[in-house]
Amino acid sequence: MHNNFILNEQLDADTTEVINLGLCRVLMMEDARFPWLILVPRINDLRELHHLPKQHRSHLFDELEATSLALEQLFKPDKINVATLGNIVIQLHIHVVARTLTDDAWPGPIWGAGKQIPYTDKQRTNRLNLISTKLRQLTSQ
Amino acid sequence: MHNNFILNEQLDADTTEVINLGLCRVLMMEDARFPWLILVPRINDLRELHHLPKQHRSHLFDELEATSLALEQLFKPDKINVATLGNIVIQLHIHVVARTLTDDAWPGPIWGAGKQIPYTDKQRTNRLNLISTKLRQLTSQ
């Protein structure tokens, strides 16, 4: 499945790659307000969650669990939000976001809430290292 | 798992029950602007998606698929949105929403978008019948 995977241009522009897990490419959203990951199954031409082939579904759940646990352990959030909307970017992608009672959008959804704040280079590098190291531990990669 | 399941009061107040599938109670959100279902695994004290016990995960995916297909077949949407936020109502519940390019919130998220429009009794009954019949067909219940 993975060999000729092409990431959607808009997702590519809005994020930085964290790691490739068994099924998904894990991306970090360029918004320093929220620890915000995006999982993209590396299968071309997928749009809807329920179109994911059955043999990959438990992998997706495992990777949603690993990314959720990574965010919980690193950022001690009050809630994990998991969502696949895809109204704008049509390639199937699943948001996994660590939310806190004091974040800029709480208790509302993050999409469309206020203005994105880009990471500084140092912040981005630090956070990418933290998250990729934790995900490697949790998935034994 | 199911015997003493208690639905969260706020979810109960905001929705009407459509059907019980094998794992989830399927609810219809009281908002006539969107075909909007909510799946609640009938297990008490669950909050996060990744806390769903492993033996129930494929059931959840099957029921997400069935509800998505039901909405697609009945309402011909442009996109299905699937999300579990739970920032306000803490019982684990997963939104499955049929979105169209002309709906009131497109392309933004539906949560917090504009004012809810209640169903009339006739609309509610008709829609419940449509959806429950379709879900029975799709799940052979």
Interface residues (C-beta under 8 A of the other chain):
Chain A: R47 E48 L49 H50 R57 S58 F61 L64 E65 S68 L69 K79 I80 N81 V82 A83 T84 L85 G86 N87 I88 R99 W106 P107 G108 P109 W111 G112
Chain B: R47 E48 L49 H50 R57 S58 F61 L64 E65 S68 L69 K79 I80 N81 V82 A83 T84 L85 G86 N87 I88 R99 W106 P107 G108 P109 W111 G112
